[in-house]
Amino acid sequence: MIEKDDEEKVYLRLGTLLRFYRKKKGLSQDDIARHIGLSRISIVNIEQGNQKIQLHDLLDLLLLLNIDPTELFNPLFVILKNRSNQKREKNITKGLEHIDNKEDVSKILNEFWTFSNLKK
C-alpha cells in the first residue's frame, strides 16, 4: 500500500514531469486543457501535484505530448522503490537486533543490498 506522503510525492513528481514535457512541446496550459477537456485551473493543479489525473486523460496527454510511458513512470517508481527499500532495511535491522556484533549486522545488510541490486 502506498503511504500518503509517498502518494503526494508521486503526484508532485508527475505534475512536474507533465509541465516539463508540455513546455518542451511549446504548449500552454490552455492548449492542454482544451485538448483533454479540463479547465486550465485543473491543469495548474495537476502540474502542482494538487489534483489527481484520470487515467484516460493521462493517456491522452502522453499521446499529445509524445511521451514514452517509461519516461514518465520510471521516475515515479523510483520514489516508491526507495520507500520500499527503506522499510525493508528497517525490518531487517529490527530482525537483526539480537546480534551483538554491529559489524556482523553491517556485513549482512551489505550482502543483502548487493543481492537485491543484482536482481534488478
Order of alpha helices (4+ residues) and beta strands (2+ residues): alpha-alpha-alpha-alpha-alpha-alpha
